[in-house]
């Protein structure tokens, strides 16, 4: 997808092709239009969340059941 967006930015491919590719849900369709991009140099710089999206929905319990893990439940031995 990164290579596809670079090609769109360079105006080598029209931007209206993106919804068509996403609708197919097939990577082979993406490969028809986009050149491959080398993976080196790609890194996550930052993640920004909207504070409103992080709030719990109304009526949601404050405890998060099922997300607590303890070592006693672990099946693998620790070395």
CNS distance restraints for C-alpha pairs under 8 A (distance, minus, plus):
assign (resid   1 and name CA) (resid   5 and name CA) 6.18 0.50 0.50
assign (resid   1 and name CA) (resid  30 and name CA) 7.67 0.50 0.50
assign (resid   1 and name CA) (resid  34 and name CA) 7.73 0.50 0.50
assign (resid   2 and name CA) (resid   6 and name CA) 6.26 0.50 0.50
assign (resid   2 and name CA) (resid  37 and name CA) 7.48 0.50 0.50
assign (resid   3 and name CA) (resid   7 and name CA) 6.29 0.50 0.50
assign (resid   3 and name CA) (resid  34 and name CA) 6.04 0.50 0.50
assign (resid   3 and name CA) (resid  35 and name CA) 6.22 0.50 0.50
assign (resid   3 and name CA) (resid  36 and name CA) 6.26 0.50 0.50
assign (resid   3 and name CA) (resid  37 and name CA) 5.50 0.50 0.50
assign (resid   4 and name CA) (resid   8 and name CA) 6.28 0.50 0.50
assign (resid   4 and name CA) (resid  30 and name CA) 7.94 0.50 0.50
assign (resid   4 and name CA) (resid  33 and name CA) 7.25 0.50 0.50
assign (resid   4 and name CA) (resid  34 and name CA) 4.86 0.50 0.50
assign (resid   4 and name CA) (resid  35 and name CA) 7.18 0.50 0.50
assign (resid   5 and name CA) (resid   9 and name CA) 6.09 0.50 0.50
assign (resid   6 and name CA) (resid  10 and name CA) 6.28 0.50 0.50
assign (resid   7 and name CA) (resid  11 and name CA) 6.22 0.50 0.50
assign (resid   7 and name CA) (resid  12 and name CA) 5.30 0.50 0.50
assign (resid   7 and name CA) (resid  13 and name CA) 5.95 0.50 0.50
assign (resid   7 and name CA) (resid  34 and name CA) 7.39 0.50 0.50
assign (resid   8 and name CA) (resid  12 and name CA) 5.80 0.50 0.50
assign (resid   8 and name CA) (resid  13 and name CA) 4.98 0.50 0.50
assign (resid   8 and name CA) (resid  14 and name CA) 6.11 0.50 0.50
assign (resid   8 and name CA) (resid  15 and name CA) 5.85 0.50 0.50
assign (resid  13 and name CA) (resid  17 and name CA) 7.61 0.50 0.50
assign (resid  13 and name CA) (resid  33 and name CA) 7.91 0.50 0.50
assign (resid  16 and name CA) (resid  20 and name CA) 7.42 0.50 0.50
assign (resid  17 and name CA) (resid  21 and name CA) 6.37 0.50 0.50
assign (resid  18 and name CA) (resid  22 and name CA) 6.17 0.50 0.50
assign (resid  19 and name CA) (resid  23 and name CA) 5.98 0.50 0.50
assign (resid  20 and name CA) (resid  24 and name CA) 6.59 0.50 0.50
assign (resid  21 and name CA) (resid  25 and name CA) 6.85 0.50 0.50
assign (resid  21 and name CA) (resid  26 and name CA) 7.43 0.50 0.50
assign (resid  21 and name CA) (resid  29 and name CA) 6.08 0.50 0.50
assign (resid  21 and name CA) (resid  30 and name CA) 6.00 0.50 0.50
assign (resid  22 and name CA) (resid  26 and name CA) 7.73 0.50 0.50
assign (resid  24 and name CA) (resid  29 and name CA) 7.23 0.50 0.50
assign (resid  26 and name CA) (resid  30 and name CA) 7.04 0.50 0.50
assign (resid  27 and name CA) (resid  31 and name CA) 6.28 0.50 0.50
assign (resid  28 and name CA) (resid  32 and name CA) 6.52 0.50 0.50
assign (resid  29 and name CA) (resid  33 and name CA) 7.26 0.50 0.50
assign (resid  30 and name CA) (resid  34 and name CA) 6.04 0.50 0.50
assign (resid  31 and name CA) (resid  35 and name CA) 6.95 0.50 0.50
assign (resid  31 and name CA) (resid  36 and name CA) 7.92 0.50 0.50
assign (resid  49 and name CA) (resid  53 and name CA) 7.25 0.50 0.50
assign (resid  49 and name CA) (resid  54 and name CA) 7.50 0.50 0.50
assign (resid  50 and name CA) (resid  54 and name CA) 6.96 0.50 0.50
assign (resid  51 and name CA) (resid  55 and name CA) 6.88 0.50 0.50
assign (resid  56 and name CA) (resid  60 and name CA) 6.33 0.50 0.50
assign (resid  64 and name CA) (resid  68 and name CA) 7.90 0.50 0.50
assign (resid  69 and name CA) (resid  73 and name CA) 7.22 0.50 0.50
assign (resid  70 and name CA) (resid  74 and name CA) 7.00 0.50 0.50
